[in-house]
Amino acid sequence: MQVLLASPRGFCAGVNMAIEALELALNTLPTPIFVYHEIVHNKYVVDSFRERGVVFVDELTEVPQGATLLFSAHGVSPEIRQLARDRKLQAIDATCPLVTKVHLEAIKYASQGYTIFLIGHEGHDEVIGTMGEAPEAILLVETPEDVDTLEVADEAKLAYLTQTTLSVDDANRIIDRLKERFPLIAAPPKADICYATQNRQEAVSVLADEANLTLVLGSQNSSNSQRLAELSRERGVPSYLIDGPQDIDAGWLEGVETVLVTAGASAPEVVVEAVLDLLREQYGASIRSRTLREEDVSFPLPRELRVINQG
């Protein structure tokens, strides 16, 4: 068996920053440390922090007044920020700067009286946070078909934004439909889908044709990981989204000569290595790394933690 190991893969700059922030908080601040929602959408990462005493909550009422609370990489709404202030929580904002960019765009367009179409998945943490910036001005669009039913008061004051972790192809299909129906619609100054999401999708698009099977490391609630698995299937190559080697069904690998292995932007390299170890030990796999792009992006720690880190 041959394994094509896609690169870039795994952690993006935003995930690296959020995890580093939680590590630093855990090691330097009074415990327990609370996190609003999952720090990133990855079971291995969340379970590892939970075992070390981090408490993940879905409601701020679960956090004692005055405790330390970290906002996840997906961002939160102004309502949640205000609730944290009301409860006198020591809030640390680990929102990915690329998500913050979308929030700021939403605020700008809403303040100018625009109706905003947010392309994304209902219920995703990032979408909830972005819509919370201007709920009266934002409409969620999930499919090209949704565009046909949109009703707006002023077609001259429309803009669209996107969730950062979407499939580029899916987003473009919706954007094309929006532009067709609303020719005057405004676009964000720079595309919202993040560089890491695009790079990982590009790698699968290019390499899947050389494989008989694709294994994507990532959790089921990870939007960008789901997109990677879908991309492979769209190219006619069976694909499975897994958290680690324990999820691999031996039947998937029967008769398979070449496996493409990649990882979503919230999946740690340790789970990739565990899968490679299994493929080497049980299938005699040889590993060939295939690098399509180099990544050197990094984001600073949240402002609330920089002083601690410098000290």
C-alpha positions, 0 to 999 in steps of 0.5 A: 500500500502507498499513502499520499500524505497531503500537505498542508493539512491539520492545524491552521493559525487560528486553531494554533492560537486558540490552543496555545491560549488555552494551554497558557491560561491553564498553566498560569491562571487560577483553575478551573478554566472555563471555555464557551463551547468547544475550543475547536471542533475536534474530539481529541483536542477537547477530550485532552483538555477536559482530562486536564480539568478544563470545563466546556460550557454551552451556557454562561450561567454554568460559569461561576461569577468572576471565573476565567472564561475563554471564547473559542476560535469560532467567535461569539455574539455581542450578547455573549460578550455582554453577558460575560461582563455582567457576570464579571467573568475574566474573559479571554478572546481566542476568536480567530482573526479571520472570523473577527474580520467577517464580524467587522464586515457584518457590523460595517454593512449593517451600519450602512443600512445593507441587508446581508446574506451570510452564506453558511451552515445553520447552527454552526458556532461561527454562524451564530456569532456572526449573525449575532452582530446584526441579527436584524440585518442578516439572512442565512443562505445555505444553498443556491436554491435558498437564493430564489426565495430571498425577499429584500426591500432594497436590491441596491443595498445588499452584501454577502459574507461567508462562513470561513470554513465552507467548501470553496466550490459550494460557496461559489455556486451560491455567490454566482446565484446571488450575483445573477439575481442581485447584480448590484450585490456588494462582495467583501473586500477580500474573500472570507473563506480562510486560507487554510480551508482553501489550501486543504481543499486544493490538496484534496482536489489535486491528489484524490485522483491519484488515490483509491480511498481518502481518510480525513482526520477530523471530527464529525462537527468540524465543517472544514473537515466534512468539506474535505471528505465531500470533495474526495467523494465528488471526485469519485473517490470514497472518503471517510472522516475519522477521529483516529485509527480506532475508527478505521474499518478494515473493509474500507482498505480491501484491495486498496493500493493508494490511500490519501491521508489529510486532516482538517484545520482543527485536527492535531498531527498526533492523530495523523501519525497514529493513523500512519502507524496503523497503516505501516504496521498492518498494511506495510504502507510506504508514506509519500508526502505531497506538498502543494503549498507552504504555510507560514501564517501565525496569529498573536495570542489574545491581548489578555494573555500577552502580558502573561506570556511576556512575563 
